[in-house]
Amino acid sequence: MAGDRRYKAFISYAHRDALWATWLHRRLEGYRVPAGADHAAAGRRPLRPIFRDRDELTASSALGDALVGALGGSEWLILICSPGSARSKWVNEEVRTFRRLRGSDHVLALIVDGEPGTGNEDDCLPPALLEPDTPGGPPLEPICADARKDADGKRLAFLKIAAGMLGIGLDELTRREAARRQRRMAWVTAASMVGTVITGGLALYANDQRQDAVENRQIAEANERRAEATVDFLVDTFEIANPATENARTITAFTILERGADRIEDDLQGEPDVQTRLYESLIEIYLNLRLTDEADTLIAKAEGLATPGSDPDIRLGLASVLTAFYAGNIAGAETELARTERMFTRRPAVDERLKALFYARRGLVRRAKRDFDGAIADYRRAEAYGVKHGLTDLVLRTQRMRGGAESMDRDFSSAIQTLAIALKGHQDAYGKSDRRTAFIHNAIAFTALESGDLETSIDHGERALDILRDVYDIDNPFIATNAMMLGRAYKANKTARLLRREANSGCSAPR
């Protein structure tokens, strides 16, 4: 069996640690050895495949043949240590079986909860891990990676496991970026020296290029770290439900959002940019759901991370505008708008995409105050910035809002024209059956109803209702609102036909 190594590792864990096992499995199989590391598999993915299937556990008193085969076919055993695994009959049996087949020097331990070696209920080391190799010998003293927050943490603990499996020194893995920087700097320095020999001017140019290269590399490395942290967070967020205690089909989206929001502060310490961006994403989701209290809580946390007056600070201010607006606090929304506008005046080079968002939000507030001229002007400014920077979603949403403002101002002709442009844009961008396209049909139907164009109102109202019934559940309030508006159009149209028929017959209208 020694030559049959189908798996790089077998992950042994208790059911309550399934999330940790999933995280470790994914990280190991996706791990690429740094190019600067002294390893034959540098740049590739040598830590795969990993075995973590638990389906072979039955009510029998022994491990199934498939599990024993997988243990024998694995080069390493990775033991996830917690009070649950310490008390698990199956985990202890897997450890004993693997040590019998491969010995104890290919067992790696990862502490995720509890305390090692206490002998109490919180002890996280399974007895089978400590049993001596020979009868009567001293108990083993395993070296463990410790993923707890007050110890190694997840990142360093993972690197310890990877280094052990690869046979690479941990120091080499943790310093891989420094080695890469040294190689690049050596190359740039050599180029600079050649430039110096040629002319002093070229030397200055090379130095400038070197500085640019260093800055660009630092930016790229920071972005890479942020992207990795963001991807890990998003994937792990949907692994929060514990399959041993919760039914994944009954976990609500709101539960996932709440737990994800709690994890941002704990799991992404040291990455304030990533934390802020994720907070902003969750804030936007909460605002779309009109959960203003939850959005306000996250805004307060994110503001503590954002540099005052920075782009993230401006975005958070604009998010506060919406929380106040949705809560009916128009005065509060105006206060946040004024604060955001002061940031613009202090930073003349502010991102124009943020200006687009600012004018869209101010148009919303002005429309609520029935300042339709001001709202329409702001919407036009937002559209102009949005078109300039390719912000399709913002442009289309702003056109819909501008059409609504024109309709509220009783300028039905302009409103229908604006909404018709928005409808074509929505159909091109999202398709004819998208919910956002339905909202435009509904806006046209409402405007046409207000203007007395009942045929157009009914036509677009029916199109909207058909789409919404396909997209939402039958009891969704969007469907109810659309149906009520369509009912008004049907009733008005029926009355209009009756009046025309009576007028044509020469009868007086009923009183």
LODO-212628 format. One record per residue (C-alpha): x, y, z; residue in one letter. Coordinates in nm, 2 decimals, padded with zeros to 4 digits. Each point is the difference from the previous one (the first is absolute). Last residue first. Layout:
+--------+--------+--------+------+
|     xx |     yy |     zz | code |
+--------+--------+--------+------+
|      X |      Y |      Z |    A |
...
+--------+--------+--------+------+
//
This chain:
+--------+--------+--------+------+
|     xx |     yy |     zz | code |
+--------+--------+--------+------+
| -07.56 |  06.01 | -01.23 |    R |
|  00.00 | -00.22 | -00.31 |    P |
|  00.11 |  00.18 | -00.32 |    A |
| -00.26 |  00.14 | -00.22 |    S |
| -00.11 | -00.20 | -00.30 |    C |
|  00.08 |  00.11 | -00.36 |    G |
|  00.11 | -00.34 | -00.11 |    S |
|  00.35 |  00.12 | -00.08 |    N |
|  00.03 |  00.17 |  00.34 |    A |
| -00.11 | -00.31 |  00.17 |    E |
|  00.26 | -00.21 | -00.18 |    R |
|  00.27 |  00.26 |  00.07 |    R |
| -00.09 |  00.01 |  00.37 |    L |
|  00.00 | -00.38 |  00.02 |    L |
|  00.34 | -00.02 | -00.17 |    R |
|  00.14 |  00.25 |  00.24 |    A |
| -00.14 | -00.18 |  00.30 |    T |
|  00.16 | -00.32 | -00.12 |    K |
|  00.33 |  00.17 | -00.06 |    N |
|  00.00 |  00.16 |  00.35 |    A |
| -00.08 | -00.34 |  00.16 |    K |
|  00.27 | -00.18 | -00.20 |    Y |
|  00.26 |  00.28 |  00.08 |    A |
| -00.09 | -00.02 |  00.37 |    R |
|  00.04 | -00.38 | -00.01 |    G |
|  00.34 |  00.04 | -00.16 |    L |
|  00.11 |  00.23 |  00.28 |    M |
| -00.12 | -00.26 |  00.26 |    M |
|  00.16 | -00.28 | -00.19 |    A |
|  00.34 |  00.18 | -00.01 |    N |
| -00.01 |  00.07 |  00.37 |    T |
| -00.10 | -00.37 |  00.08 |    A |
|  00.27 | -00.13 | -00.22 |    I |
|  00.26 |  00.22 |  00.16 |    F |
| -00.13 | -00.11 |  00.34 |    P |
|  00.10 | -00.37 | -00.06 |    N |
| -00.29 | -00.24 |  00.07 |    D |
|  00.03 | -00.18 | -00.33 |    I |
|  00.37 | -00.07 |  00.04 |    D |
|  00.22 |  00.21 | -00.22 |    Y |
|  00.18 | -00.02 | -00.34 |    V |
| -00.27 | -00.16 | -00.22 |    D |
| -00.28 |  00.19 |  00.15 |    R |
|  00.20 |  00.32 | -00.03 |    L |
|  00.05 | -00.04 | -00.37 |    I |
| -00.36 | -00.06 | -00.08 |    D |
| -00.10 |  00.29 |  00.23 |    L |
|  00.23 |  00.24 | -00.18 |    A |
| -00.13 | -00.09 | -00.34 |    R |
| -00.36 |  00.04 |  00.12 |    E |
|  00.08 |  00.34 |  00.14 |    G |
|  00.17 |  00.10 | -00.32 |    H |
| -00.30 | -00.07 | -00.21 |    D |
| -00.26 |  00.12 |  00.26 |    I |
|  00.17 |  00.34 |  00.03 |    S |
|  00.04 |  00.04 | -00.37 |    T |
| -00.37 | -00.07 | -00.05 |    E |
| -00.09 |  00.23 |  00.28 |    L |
|  00.18 |  00.31 | -00.12 |    D |
| -00.17 |  00.23 |  00.26 |    G |
|  00.32 |  00.18 |  00.11 |    S |
|  00.00 | -00.17 |  00.35 |    E |
| -00.06 | -00.34 | -00.16 |    L |
|  00.29 |  00.06 | -00.25 |    A |
|  00.23 |  00.09 |  00.29 |    T |
| -00.10 | -00.31 |  00.19 |    F |
|  00.04 | -00.23 | -00.30 |    A |
|  00.34 |  00.16 | -00.09 |    I |
|  00.12 | -00.06 |  00.36 |    A |
| -00.13 | -00.36 | -00.02 |    N |
|  00.18 | -00.07 | -00.32 |    H |
|  00.32 |  00.15 |  00.16 |    I |
| -00.05 | -00.22 |  00.31 |    F |
| -00.04 | -00.31 | -00.23 |    A |
|  00.33 |  00.08 | -00.17 |    T |
|  00.16 |  00.00 |  00.35 |    R |
| -00.16 | -00.34 |  00.06 |    R |
|  00.17 | -00.15 | -00.31 |    D |
| -00.21 | -00.15 | -00.28 |    S |
|  00.09 |  00.23 | -00.28 |    K |
|  00.38 | -00.03 |  00.05 |    G |
|  00.23 |  00.16 |  00.25 |    Y |
|  00.21 |  00.26 | -00.20 |    A |
| -00.19 |  00.03 | -00.33 |    D |
| -00.34 | -00.03 |  00.17 |    Q |
|  00.09 |  00.24 |  00.26 |    H |
|  00.14 |  00.26 | -00.25 |    G |
| -00.31 | -00.03 | -00.21 |    K |
| -00.22 |  00.05 |  00.31 |    L |
|  00.21 |  00.30 |  00.11 |    A |
| -00.05 |  00.17 | -00.33 |    I |
| -00.38 | -00.06 |  00.02 |    A |
|  00.01 |  00.13 |  00.36 |    L |
|  00.15 |  00.33 | -00.11 |    T |
| -00.25 |  00.05 | -00.28 |    Q |
| -00.29 | -00.10 |  00.23 |    I |
|  00.11 |  00.24 |  00.27 |    A |
|  00.06 |  00.29 | -00.25 |    S |
| -00.36 | -00.04 | -00.13 |    S |
| -00.14 | -00.05 |  00.35 |    F |
|  00.13 |  00.33 |  00.14 |    D |
| -00.24 | -00.03 |  00.30 |    R |
|  00.29 |  00.08 |  00.25 |    D |
| -00.05 | -00.35 |  00.14 |    M |
|  00.05 | -00.14 | -00.35 |    S |
|  00.32 |  00.20 | -00.05 |    E |
|  00.13 | -00.13 |  00.33 |    A |
| -00.09 | -00.36 | -00.10 |    G |
|  00.18 |  00.05 | -00.33 |    G |
|  00.30 |  00.13 |  00.19 |    R |
|  00.00 | -00.31 |  00.23 |    M |
| -00.01 | -00.24 | -00.29 |    R |
|  00.28 |  00.19 | -00.18 |    Q |
|  00.20 | -00.02 |  00.33 |    T |
| -00.04 | -00.38 |  00.01 |    R |
|  00.11 | -00.02 | -00.36 |    L |
|  00.30 |  00.22 |  00.06 |    V |
|  00.10 | -00.17 |  00.32 |    L |
| -00.02 | -00.35 | -00.16 |    D |
|  00.20 |  00.11 | -00.30 |    T |
|  00.29 |  00.17 |  00.19 |    L |
|  00.22 |  00.03 | -00.31 |    G |
|  00.21 |  00.29 |  00.13 |    H |
| -00.13 |  00.28 | -00.23 |    K |
| -00.35 | -00.14 |  00.00 |    V |
| -00.02 |  00.00 |  00.38 |    G |
|  00.14 |  00.36 |  00.02 |    Y |
| -00.27 |  00.12 | -00.24 |    A |
| -00.27 | -00.21 |  00.17 |    E |
|  00.08 |  00.14 |  00.34 |    A |
| -00.01 |  00.36 | -00.14 |    R |
| -00.34 | -00.07 | -00.16 |    R |
| -00.13 | -00.15 |  00.33 |    Y |
|  00.11 |  00.31 |  00.18 |    D |
| -00.19 |  00.23 | -00.25 |    A |
| -00.31 | -00.22 |  00.03 |    I |
|  00.02 |  00.02 |  00.38 |    A |
|  00.04 |  00.38 |  00.01 |    G |
| -00.29 |  00.05 | -00.24 |    D |
| -00.21 | -00.25 |  00.20 |    F |
|  00.05 |  00.16 |  00.34 |    D |
| -00.29 | -00.22 |  00.14 |    R |
|  00.19 | -00.06 |  00.32 |    K |
|  00.02 | -00.37 | -00.09 |    A |
|  00.13 |  00.10 | -00.34 |    R |
|  00.27 |  00.21 |  00.17 |    R |
|  00.11 | -00.30 |  00.20 |    V |
|  00.02 | -00.23 | -00.30 |    L |
|  00.18 |  00.26 | -00.21 |    G |
|  00.25 |  00.03 |  00.28 |    R |
|  00.07 | -00.37 | -00.01 |    R |
|  00.04 |  00.00 | -00.38 |    A |
|  00.22 |  00.31 |  00.03 |    Y |
|  00.23 | -00.17 |  00.25 |    F |
|  00.02 | -00.33 | -00.20 |    L |
|  00.12 |  00.19 | -00.31 |    A |
|  00.24 |  00.19 |  00.22 |    K |
|  00.14 | -00.33 |  00.13 |    L |
|  00.06 | -00.10 | -00.36 |    R |
|  00.18 |  00.33 | -00.05 |    E |
|  00.27 | -00.12 |  00.25 |    D |
|  00.11 |  00.30 |  00.21 |    V |
|  00.27 |  00.23 | -00.15 |    A |
| -00.15 |  00.31 |  00.16 |    P |
|  00.04 | -00.15 |  00.35 |    R |
| -00.10 |  00.25 |  00.26 |    R |
| -00.30 |  00.11 | -00.20 |    T |
| -00.11 | -00.36 | -00.05 |    F |
|  00.03 | -00.08 |  00.37 |    M |
| -00.23 |  00.30 |  00.06 |    R |
| -00.26 | -00.16 | -00.23 |    E |
|  00.01 | -00.32 |  00.21 |    T |
| -00.09 |  00.20 |  00.32 |    R |
| -00.28 |  00.18 | -00.18 |    A |
| -00.14 | -00.33 | -00.13 |    L |
|  00.02 | -00.15 |  00.35 |    E |
| -00.20 |  00.30 |  00.14 |    T |
| -00.25 | -00.02 | -00.29 |    E |
| -00.06 | -00.37 |  00.09 |    A |
| -00.05 |  00.09 |  00.36 |    G |
| -00.26 |  00.26 | -00.10 |    A |
| -00.18 | -00.26 | -00.22 |    I |
| -00.03 | -00.24 |  00.29 |    N |
| -00.26 | -00.24 | -00.15 |    G |
|  00.20 | -00.31 |  00.10 |    A |
|  00.07 | -00.07 | -00.36 |    Y |
|  00.15 |  00.35 | -00.04 |    F |
|  00.21 | -00.03 |  00.31 |    A |
|  00.14 | -00.33 | -00.11 |    T |
|  00.05 |  00.14 | -00.35 |    L |
|  00.20 |  00.30 |  00.10 |    V |
|  00.20 | -00.22 |  00.23 |    S |
|  00.11 | -00.19 | -00.31 |    A |
|  00.12 |  00.32 | -00.15 |    L |
|  00.21 |  00.07 |  00.31 |    G |
|  00.14 | -00.36 | -00.03 |    L |
|  00.10 |  00.07 | -00.36 |    R |
|  00.17 |  00.32 |  00.10 |    I |
|  00.19 | -00.17 |  00.28 |    D |
|  00.11 | -00.28 | -00.25 |    P |
|  00.12 |  00.28 | -00.24 |    D |
|  00.21 |  00.16 |  00.27 |    S |
| -00.12 |  00.31 |  00.20 |    G |
|  00.08 | -00.17 |  00.34 |    P |
|  00.20 | -00.32 | -00.05 |    T |
| -00.24 | -00.29 |  00.02 |    A |
|  00.03 | -00.26 |  00.28 |    L |
| -00.23 |  00.16 |  00.27 |    G |
| -00.24 |  00.10 | -00.28 |    E |
| -00.04 | -00.37 | -00.08 |    A |
| -00.13 | -00.08 |  00.35 |    K |
| -00.25 |  00.29 |  00.00 |    A |
| -00.11 | -00.10 | -00.35 |    I |
| -00.05 | -00.36 |  00.12 |    L |
| -00.24 |  00.11 |  00.27 |    T |
| -00.18 |  00.24 | -00.23 |    D |
| -00.06 | -00.28 | -00.25 |    A |
| -00.15 | -00.23 |  00.26 |    E |
| -00.23 |  00.28 |  00.11 |    D |
| -00.10 |  00.09 | -00.36 |    T |
| -00.11 | -00.35 | -00.10 |    L |
| -00.17 |  00.13 | -00.32 |    R |
|  00.10 | -00.33 | -00.18 |    L |
|  00.19 |  00.20 | -00.26 |    N |
|  00.15 |  00.19 |  00.29 |    L |
|  00.11 | -00.32 |  00.16 |    Y |
|  00.17 | -00.11 | -00.32 |    I |
|  00.17 |  00.33 | -00.04 |    E |
|  00.13 | -00.01 |  00.36 |    I |
|  00.12 | -00.36 | -00.07 |    L |
|  00.21 |  00.13 | -00.29 |    S |
|  00.13 |  00.30 |  00.19 |    E |
|  00.10 | -00.22 |  00.30 |    Y |
|  00.19 | -00.22 | -00.25 |    L |
|  00.18 |  00.30 | -00.14 |    R |
|  00.09 |  00.13 |  00.35 |    T |
|  00.13 | -00.33 |  00.12 |    Q |
|  00.21 | -00.05 | -00.31 |    V |
|  00.15 |  00.35 |  00.04 |    D |
|  00.05 | -00.06 |  00.37 |    P |
|  00.20 | -00.32 | -00.05 |    E |
|  00.18 | -00.05 |  00.33 |    G |
| -00.30 | -00.17 |  00.16 |    Q |
| -00.20 | -00.19 | -00.26 |    L |
| -00.14 | -00.29 |  00.20 |    D |
| -00.15 |  00.18 |  00.30 |    D |
| -00.14 |  00.32 | -00.13 |    E |
| -00.13 | -00.15 | -00.33 |    I |
| -00.13 | -00.31 |  00.18 |    R |
| -00.29 |  00.17 |  00.17 |    D |
| -00.12 |  00.14 | -00.34 |    A |
|  00.01 | -00.36 | -00.14 |    G |
| -00.21 | -00.13 |  00.29 |    R |
| -00.26 |  00.27 | -00.06 |    E |
|  00.00 | -00.05 | -00.38 |    L |
| -00.03 | -00.38 |  00.03 |    I |
| -00.29 |  00.03 |  00.24 |    T |
| -00.17 |  00.25 | -00.24 |    F |
|  00.04 | -00.24 | -00.29 |    A |
| -00.20 | -00.25 |  00.21 |    T |
|  00.13 | -00.34 |  00.11 |    I |
| -00.28 | -00.25 | -00.05 |    T |
|  00.14 | -00.19 | -00.29 |    R |
|  00.34 | -00.02 |  00.16 |    A |
| -00.15 | -00.20 |  00.29 |    N |
|  00.19 |  00.08 |  00.31 |    E |
|  00.18 | -00.20 |  00.27 |    T |
|  00.24 | -00.24 | -00.17 |    A |
| -00.01 |  00.20 | -00.33 |    P |
|  00.14 |  00.30 |  00.18 |    N |
| -00.12 |  00.31 | -00.20 |    A |
|  00.30 |  00.23 | -00.04 |    I |
|  00.12 | -00.15 | -00.33 |    E |
| -00.17 |  00.27 | -00.20 |    F |
|  00.21 |  00.27 |  00.17 |    T |
|  00.31 | -00.21 | -00.06 |    D |
| -00.02 |  00.06 | -00.38 |    V |
| -00.05 |  00.38 |  00.05 |    L |
|  00.28 |  00.03 |  00.26 |    F |
|  00.25 | -00.21 | -00.19 |    D |
| -00.07 |  00.21 | -00.32 |    V |
|  00.04 |  00.32 |  00.19 |    T |
|  00.33 | -00.11 |  00.17 |    A |
|  00.14 | -00.11 | -00.33 |    E |
| -00.10 |  00.32 | -00.17 |    A |
|  00.14 |  00.21 |  00.28 |    R |
|  00.33 | -00.19 |  00.00 |    R |
|  00.02 |  00.03 | -00.38 |    E |
| -00.09 |  00.37 |  00.02 |    N |
|  00.28 |  00.06 |  00.25 |    A |
|  00.25 | -00.19 | -00.22 |    E |
| -00.11 |  00.19 | -00.31 |    A |
|  00.03 |  00.34 |  00.19 |    I |
|  00.35 | -00.10 |  00.13 |    Q |
|  00.10 | -00.11 | -00.35 |    R |
| -00.12 |  00.33 | -00.15 |    N |
|  00.19 |  00.20 |  00.27 |    E |
|  00.32 | -00.20 | -00.06 |    V |
| -00.04 |  00.02 | -00.38 |    A |
| -00.06 |  00.37 |  00.02 |    D |
|  00.30 |  00.05 |  00.22 |    Q |
|  00.21 | -00.20 | -00.24 |    R |
| -00.13 |  00.20 | -00.30 |    Q |
|  00.10 |  00.32 |  00.17 |    D |
|  00.34 | -00.15 |  00.07 |    N |
|  00.03 | -00.10 | -00.36 |    A |
| -00.08 |  00.35 | -00.11 |    Y |
|  00.25 |  00.15 |  00.24 |    L |
|  00.26 | -00.24 | -00.14 |    A |
| -00.10 |  00.08 | -00.35 |    L |
|  00.08 |  00.36 |  00.08 |    G |
|  00.33 | -00.08 |  00.15 |    G |
|  00.11 | -00.16 | -00.32 |    T |
|  00.12 | -00.34 | -00.12 |    I |
|  00.17 | -00.14 |  00.31 |    V |
| -00.29 |  00.12 |  00.21 |    T |
| -00.25 | -00.19 | -00.22 |    G |
|  00.19 | -00.32 |  00.05 |    V |
| -00.01 |  00.06 |  00.38 |    M |
| -00.38 |  00.06 | -00.02 |    S |
| -00.05 | -00.33 | -00.19 |    A |
|  00.20 | -00.18 |  00.26 |    A |
| -00.21 |  00.16 |  00.28 |    T |
| -00.32 | -00.10 | -00.17 |    V |
|  00.11 | -00.36 | -00.03 |    W |
|  00.12 | -00.01 |  00.36 |    A |
| -00.32 |  00.16 |  00.12 |    M |
| -00.20 | -00.27 | -00.18 |    R |
|  00.19 | -00.28 |  00.16 |    R |
| -00.01 |  00.17 |  00.34 |    Q |
| -00.38 |  00.05 | -00.03 |    R |
| -00.05 | -00.37 | -00.08 |    R |
|  00.20 | -00.09 |  00.31 |    A |
| -00.20 |  00.23 |  00.22 |    A |
| -00.33 | -00.14 | -00.14 |    E |
|  00.11 | -00.35 |  00.09 |    R |
|  00.09 |  00.09 |  00.35 |    R |
| -00.29 | -00.19 |  00.17 |    T |
|  00.06 | -00.31 | -00.22 |    L |
|  00.37 |  00.00 |  00.06 |    E |
| -00.04 |  00.04 |  00.38 |    D |
| -00.23 | -00.29 |  00.01 |    L |
|  00.27 | -00.22 | -00.13 |    G |
| -00.11 | -00.22 | -00.29 |    I |
| -00.07 | -00.37 |  00.02 |    G |
| -00.31 |  00.04 | -00.20 |    L |
| -00.24 | -00.16 |  00.25 |    M |
|  00.16 |  00.18 |  00.29 |    G |
|  00.01 |  00.34 | -00.18 |    A |
| -00.37 | -00.04 | -00.09 |    A |
| -00.10 | -00.07 |  00.36 |    I |
|  00.21 |  00.29 |  00.13 |    K |
| -00.14 |  00.23 | -00.28 |    L |
| -00.35 | -00.08 |  00.11 |    F |
|  00.08 |  00.09 |  00.36 |    A |
|  00.15 |  00.32 | -00.11 |    L |
| -00.32 |  00.10 | -00.19 |    R |
| -00.26 | -00.12 |  00.24 |    K |
|  00.15 |  00.16 |  00.32 |    G |
|  00.32 | -00.11 |  00.16 |    D |
| -00.13 |  00.05 |  00.36 |    A |
| -00.26 |  00.25 |  00.13 |    D |
| -00.22 | -00.05 | -00.30 |    K |
|  00.01 | -00.38 |  00.01 |    R |
|  00.15 | -00.17 | -00.30 |    A |
|  00.27 | -00.18 |  00.21 |    D |
|  00.24 | -00.22 | -00.20 |    A |
|  00.10 | -00.29 |  00.23 |    C |
|  00.32 | -00.16 |  00.10 |    I |
| -00.09 | -00.34 |  00.15 |    P |
|  00.14 | -00.11 |  00.34 |    E |
| -00.02 | -00.38 | -00.02 |    L |
| -00.06 | -00.20 |  00.32 |    P |
|  00.30 | -00.18 |  00.14 |    P |
|  00.05 | -00.37 | -00.09 |    G |
| -00.18 | -00.28 |  00.18 |    G |
| -00.12 | -00.15 | -00.33 |    P |
|  00.17 |  00.16 | -00.30 |    T |
| -00.10 |  00.30 | -00.20 |    D |
| -00.14 |  00.17 |  00.31 |    P |
| -00.36 |  00.12 |  00.00 |    E |
| -00.03 |  00.37 | -00.02 |    L |
| -00.20 |  00.03 | -00.33 |    L |
| -00.23 | -00.29 |  00.10 |    A |
| -00.10 |  00.20 |  00.31 |    P |
| -00.15 |  00.27 | -00.22 |    P |
|  00.14 |  00.34 |  00.08 |    L |
| -00.26 |  00.28 |  00.05 |    C |
| -00.04 | -00.01 |  00.38 |    D |
| -00.29 |  00.23 |  00.09 |    D |
| -00.18 | -00.27 |  00.20 |    E |
|  00.31 | -00.05 |  00.22 |    N |
|  00.33 | -00.19 | -00.06 |    G |
|  00.17 |  00.34 | -00.05 |    T |
|  00.23 | -00.11 | -00.28 |    G |
| -00.09 |  00.24 | -00.28 |    P |
| -00.27 |  00.27 |  00.06 |    E |
| -00.33 |  00.03 | -00.19 |    G |
| -00.06 |  00.10 | -00.36 |    D |
|  00.17 | -00.01 | -00.34 |    V |
|  00.32 | -00.19 |  00.06 |    I |
|  00.16 | -00.14 | -00.31 |    L |
|  00.20 | -00.32 |  00.04 |    A |
|  00.22 | -00.16 | -00.26 |    L |
|  00.06 | -00.38 | -00.01 |    V |
|  00.28 | -00.13 | -00.23 |    H |
|  00.25 | -00.06 |  00.27 |    D |
| -00.24 | -00.22 |  00.20 |    S |
|  00.03 | -00.32 | -00.21 |    G |
| -00.15 | -00.07 | -00.34 |    R |
| -00.23 | -00.31 |  00.03 |    L |
| -00.03 | -00.03 |  00.38 |    R |
|  00.01 |  00.38 |  00.04 |    R |
| -00.28 |  00.03 | -00.26 |    F |
| -00.22 | -00.26 |  00.18 |    T |
|  00.06 |  00.16 |  00.34 |    R |
| -00.09 |  00.35 | -00.13 |    V |
| -00.31 | -00.12 | -00.18 |    E |
| -00.11 | -00.18 |  00.32 |    E |
|  00.04 |  00.31 |  00.20 |    N |
| -00.20 |  00.20 | -00.25 |    V |
| -00.27 | -00.26 |  00.00 |    W |
| -00.04 | -00.03 |  00.37 |    K |
| -00.03 |  00.38 |  00.02 |    S |
|  00.08 |  00.14 |  00.35 |    R |
|  00.32 |  00.19 | -00.11 |    A |
| -00.18 |  00.09 | -00.33 |    S |
| -00.27 |  00.19 |  00.19 |    G |
|  00.24 |  00.17 |  00.24 |    P |
|  00.19 |  00.13 | -00.31 |    S |
|  00.29 | -00.12 | -00.21 |    C |
| -00.02 | -00.03 | -00.38 |    I |
|  00.23 | -00.29 | -00.08 |    L |
|  00.18 |  00.01 | -00.33 |    I |
|  00.12 | -00.35 | -00.10 |    L |
|  00.26 |  00.00 | -00.26 |    W |
|  00.11 | -00.22 | -00.30 |    E |
| -00.35 | -00.14 | -00.05 |    S |
| -00.08 | -00.34 | -00.16 |    G |
|  00.00 | -00.19 |  00.33 |    G |
| -00.25 |  00.25 |  00.14 |    L |
| -00.21 | -00.02 | -00.31 |    A |
|  00.00 | -00.38 |  00.01 |    G |
| -00.10 |  00.01 |  00.37 |    V |
| -00.28 |  00.24 | -00.09 |    L |
| -00.12 | -00.22 | -00.29 |    A |
|  00.01 | -00.31 |  00.21 |    D |
| -00.22 |  00.15 |  00.26 |    G |
|  00.13 |  00.10 |  00.34 |    L |
| -00.10 | -00.23 |  00.28 |    A |
| -00.28 | -00.03 |  00.26 |    S |
| -00.28 |  00.03 | -00.25 |    S |
| -00.25 |  00.29 |  00.00 |    A |
|  00.14 |  00.13 | -00.32 |    T |
|  00.28 |  00.25 | -00.10 |    L |
|  00.07 | -00.05 | -00.37 |    E |
| -00.17 |  00.33 | -00.09 |    D |
|  00.26 |  00.21 |  00.17 |    R |
|  00.20 |  00.11 | -00.31 |    D |
|  00.31 |  00.21 |  00.09 |    R |
|  00.26 | -00.12 | -00.25 |    F |
|  00.24 |  00.25 | -00.15 |    I |
|  00.12 | -00.02 | -00.36 |    P |
|  00.21 |  00.21 |  00.00 |    R |
|  00.28 |  00.19 |  00.17 |    L |
|  00.23 |  00.03 | -00.30 |    P |
| -00.17 |  00.29 | -00.16 |    R |
|  00.26 |  00.16 | -00.24 |    R |
|  00.21 |  00.31 |  00.02 |    G |
|  00.28 | -00.17 |  00.19 |    A |
| -00.04 | -00.38 | -00.03 |    A |
|  00.37 | -00.08 |  00.02 |    A |
|  00.03 |  00.21 |  00.31 |    H |
|  00.24 |  00.28 |  00.12 |    D |
| -00.26 |  00.27 |  00.02 |    A |
|  00.03 |  00.31 | -00.23 |    G |
| -00.28 | -00.12 | -00.23 |    A |
| -00.23 | -00.02 |  00.29 |    P |
| -00.17 | -00.34 |  00.04 |    V |
| -00.35 |  00.02 | -00.13 |    R |
| -00.28 | -00.09 |  00.24 |    Y |
| -00.34 | -00.09 | -00.14 |    G |
| -00.02 | -00.35 |  00.13 |    E |
|  00.13 |  00.10 |  00.34 |    L |
| -00.23 |  00.31 |  00.04 |    R |
| -00.31 | -00.19 | -00.10 |    R |
|  00.06 | -00.29 |  00.23 |    H |
|  00.09 |  00.23 |  00.29 |    L |
| -00.32 |  00.20 | -00.04 |    W |
| -00.22 | -00.31 | -00.03 |    T |
|  00.16 | -00.16 |  00.30 |    A |
| -00.04 |  00.32 |  00.20 |    W |
| -00.37 |  00.01 | -00.10 |    L |
| -00.04 | -00.37 |  00.10 |    A |
|  00.12 |  00.06 |  00.35 |    D |
| -00.32 | -00.11 |  00.16 |    R |
|  00.02 | -00.33 | -00.19 |    H |
|  00.33 | -00.09 |  00.16 |    A |
|  00.31 |  00.01 | -00.21 |    Y |
|  00.26 | -00.21 | -00.19 |    S |
|  00.13 |  00.15 | -00.32 |    I |
|  00.18 | -00.26 | -00.21 |    F |
|  00.30 |  00.13 | -00.20 |    A |
|  00.18 | -00.01 | -00.33 |    K |
| -00.24 | -00.27 | -00.12 |    Y |
|  00.04 | -00.29 | -00.23 |    R |
|  00.33 | -00.12 |  00.16 |    R |
|  00.03 | -00.36 | -00.10 |    D |
|  00.37 | -00.07 |  00.04 |    G |
| -00.02 | -00.07 |  00.37 |    A |
| -00.30 | -00.23 | -00.05 |    M |
+--------+--------+--------+------+
//
